Structure formats: structure tokens, C-alpha cells
Amino acid sequence: MKKLTSLALCSLLASATLAATTVYAAPVSEVVQSDIRSASNKARDEFRNPQQTLNFFGIEDTMTVVEIWPGGGWYSEILAPMLADKGVFYAAHFPSGTDVEYFNKNLPKYQAKLANTKGMEKTKLTGFHPKYTTELAPAGSADAVLTFRNLHNFYMNGDDALKTTLAAAFTALKPGGIFGVVDHRLPENLDAEQYRPSGYVKQSIVISMAKAAGFDLVAESAVNANPLDNAQHEKGVWTLAPTFALGDKDRAKYATLGESDRMTLKFIKPNKM
């Protein structure tokens, strides 16, 4: 019998736990396996567990869902086609018309992806940034707001940027709506300020600030956990796959380690305020 690595065992246990409590919706399963998704994106499923994650958040094909800062569209390739017929998908990408070169370079790439990928053309594109524009979607319109490996970007720019982002998510949601978070987890015993530029953030900080914004934490999952990652790397989380910020230096070691240890948290906007 093949010996399981710690990462594989953790993933297996997490998946088994979810399978025991979750009925998998066919639309999620179908889109995860579909040809709409690029081969390179599918290759990351081992570490990002999209089917288990979306079902943990309770995402259904009839919902109105917002994704904050979808980047190159890794999750958008799943969410947009899934919601195209019965639901609505908002992609709250980088705002246009700023002087931020990174935004101006990557937003057009995402726009082209939406235009040229079957199943993604119905996406409603909005712009979001705590400094420039803070409407993710019309107020009270969303059944779910999701953020995958993004809250740390706002946290790195200070607590106020993260507070603004959480407030924007709260505003966009209907009462009872879901706020789903996946992000790189900093161990609780490490100094938060020292590691703020690292791309990692303490789970306790995310929970505390989300509660301060009005959310209730209803569940957490180990589906995206990686016990092999101690979060202490020369170039922060970008040392790991898929970025490999150190280039060839220790690449084999980091490739074996896998992607970051991640919290997976499900919040709701209370029905009664």
C-alpha cells in the first residue's frame, strides 16, 4: 500500500469529513471537470480543492455570487459557467482608470478571458479597491461574497483597507448571505506585524475583524489546510507553488511541500440587525 504524505493524509481526512456531511451539487462537479477550465488551472485542484470548498460554502447555481479580486480567473472558470443560466456572477476585479500599473496590466487580460471563454461571457464585471471604489455589487443583492487568497492583500496595506473590504462585502450581501474566505494562515504563535508583508494572516485576526464588521462565523473547514507549511519563508507565501519566487533555489523542496496552509471560513450576514 502506498504511504500517504502528511499533506495527502490531511487532504484525505478533510475530504472524507466533508463527504460525510455534504451532498455534492451536480453543477459544481460538472464545471470543475469541464473543458472550460484550462489544464494548468485544473492541475492546482490537488491543493485548492474547489469542489469541496464551494460546497462547504453552500454555493448553488441559482445564487447571485460575487468574487473579490478574481485575478487571472482561477475560480471564475468554475463560478461563471456554473451561474450563467440560473444565477448571477459578479467579478469585482481591479478598478480601471487608476495609475496602478499592475491593475492596468492585468484587468485587460481578465476582460479578454471573459470575452473569449465560453460560459464566462455573462459575467458582470465591477471594480473594487478600498482606496478607489468600494461597491462590489448592488447593495443587498448577493447571496454570497467569496474571496480566495485575497484578504491578505488588503491586510498588508493596513487594518483600514481590510475593514473597508469587509464592510463592502457586508453591504453587498442580502441578510442571511454567505461570506466565504480562503486565505494563507499565519500560525498564531508568530508575530502578526513582523509577518504582515509575508502574505500570511492569522485566522484569529480575520475572524475578529469579520465579526467587528457584523458577520457571524458559522463554520470552518480543514479542506485547504497544509500542516507541512510553517509560513516562515524567505519571500513569504510567494516562495511556495505556484509562484516559486526564489526561482530554482530549493525549488524541489517547495514543490514537494505544496501550496500554503489555508484557513477556510464561512461567515453569514445576520438576518436580524
N, C-alpha and C positions, 0 to 999 in steps of 0.2 A: 504493500500500500504506500502510495506517495506521501511523504511527510509534508504537512502544511506549514508554511511560514507563519509567523505571528500575525502579519498583515492579512494573509489569506484566511486564517482562522477567525480573526476579528470580523472580517467581512462576511464570512460564512455564518457566524453566530448572529450577527446583526440582521442578515437577510432572513435567517430562519425565524428570528423573533418577529420580524415584520410579516413574514408569510403566514404566521400563525394567527395574526390579528387583522390582516388587511385583505380585502378582496380586490384583486388587481383589475382595474378597468381596462377593457379591451383597447380603447383608443390610445392609451399611453403605451401599452405593449406594442401595438401595431406601428406607431410612429417611431418609437425607439429603434425598431428593426427595419424601418423603411429605407428605401434608396434615396429619399430626400436628403438624408444625413450623409455628410462626407465620411470617407473611410478613416481619415485622420481623427475626426471627432468621435466616431464610434470606438476607436482604439482607446479612448480615455474612459470609457464606461466602466472599466475594471476599478477605477479609482473614484469615479464621480457618481456611480450608481443612480442614474437618472430615473429609472422606473420606480425603484424603491423610494427615492426621495420625493418624487411628485405624488406618489400615493400616500406617503406619510403626511404630506401637506394637505391631502384631500382634494387635489386638483381634478376637476371633471371637465368634459368637453363642452358643457353648456355655460361655463363660467365666463366672466369678464376678468382677465388676468393682466397684471402689469409686471413687467420685468424691469428692474432698475439696472441701468448701465449694462446692456447685454453684450458689449464688447464686439467680438467677431461673430457672435451669434450661436455659440455652442448650444445653449439651452433654447434659443429661439428656433432652431431647426426642429425641435420637438414641440414646443409650445404653439408656434404659429400654425402649423398644419393641423395640430390637434384641435385647435379652437376655431379654425377657419369657417366651418359650416354652421355650427350651433352656438358658438361663443364669440368673444371679442378678445383680441390680444393687443395690448399696448406695449410698445418698446420705448421705454424712457431712456433714450441714448444721450450722448453728449449734445449740448446745445450748439446750434450753428451761430455763426457771426461773432465768435469770440476771437481773441488774439492768442489762444492756446493752440500751439502747433500740433500737439498730439490729437486734440479734438478734431481739428481741421483735416488731419490726415486720415483718421480712422472712421469718422462719420460717413464720408462718401463711400467707403468700402462696404459699410453695413447697408447703406441705401442701395447700392448696386446688388448686394446679396438679396435684398427683399424683392427687387425688381426682376431678378433673373433666376430665382429659385421657385419652382412650382410649389404651391402650398403656403408661401410666405407673403404673397403679394397683397393680402388683405390686412396686413399688419398696420396698426395705427401708430405712426412714429411721433413721439414727443421728445422734447429736450429737457434735461434736468441737470442742475448743478446748484448746490447751496448758495453760491455766490451770484449766479446769473438768473436762474429761473427755477421755481420750486413746485410747479404743478406737474405731477406725474401723469395724471388723468383727471377728468372732471371730478369734482368733489363728490364723495359718496357714491361713486359709480362702480367701484371694483369689488369683486368677490374675494380676490386675493392679490396681494402685492408680494413679489418674490425678489430676493436678492441673493445671488450666488457669488461668493468670494469678492464682495464689493464694500461691505461696511467698513472694512479696514482702510480703504482709500479715503473715506471721509474722516475716520478716526485719526489717521495720520496727519490730517490738516487741522486737528484740534477738536475739542469736545463740541464746540458750537456747530461745526459742519455736520457732525453726526446727529446732533439734536435736531438740526433743520431737516435732515434726511428722514429721520424717524417721524417727525411732525408731518412731513409731506406724505409719507406712507399712510399715516393715521387719517389724514384728511381725504385721501383718495378712496379709502375703504368704506364700504357700507357697514353699518352696525352688524356685528357678528362676522365680519370679514376676516380673512386669514392673512397674517404677515409671516412669511416663511423666510428663514435666514440660514444660509450655509456660509461659514467663514473659517479662516485659518485660526486655530485656537492656541493661544499662549498659555503655557502652564501657569497655574495660579501662584506658584511659589516664585516666579520670576518678576522682576521689577517692570511694571507697566510702562513707565516713562522711558526707561532705558531701551525697551523694545518697541516703542511706538513706531519708529521708522521701519521696522522689520517686516511689516505686512501681517503680523500676528496681533490678535487682540484677545484679552481674557474673556472667557464666557461670562463670568460674573459681571463684567463691565457692560457687555451687550444687554444682558438681562436687566440689570439695574437701570440703564438708560432707556430701554424699551418700556419698562414699567413706568418710569417717570414721564414718558410720552403718552401714557394712557393705556398701553397694551397689557393684557394678561397672558402670562406664559401658561400654555395648556399641555405641552408635551415636548420631549426632547428625544433624539434618536442617536444611536451609535453607528448608524449605517455608513457615515463618511469618516469615521474615526480611523486613525492610523497610529497605533501605540509605538511604532518604530521612530516616529518623528518627535524630537525633543525641542524643536523650534529654535535651536541655537546654531545658526548657520552664518557663514561669513557674509553673504549677501542676502540675508533674510530669507523669506519664503521663496524668492526667485532663484535661490540656489538649487531648488528641487525641480523635478519634472513638472511641467513640460518646458520651463524656461531655460534651466541649466545655465544660470548667469556666470558660473565660473568656467564655462567652455568645457574643455577636455579635462580640466583638473578634477580628479576624483569623480569623474562622470559615472563610471561603473558603479561606484558605491551609492551615489544618489539615485541612479536608475533602479537599483535593487531596493532602495528604501521606499520608493514610490512617491506619490504626491503627499501634500501636507495632511496633518491631523486636523480635522474639521468638526466644528460644532454644527449640529443640525437642530434648529429650534423652531417650534411652531407657536406663534402668538395669535391672539384674536383681539379685535376691537370690540369691547363690551357692547352688548345690546342696549344696556341702560347706562346713561352717562350721568 
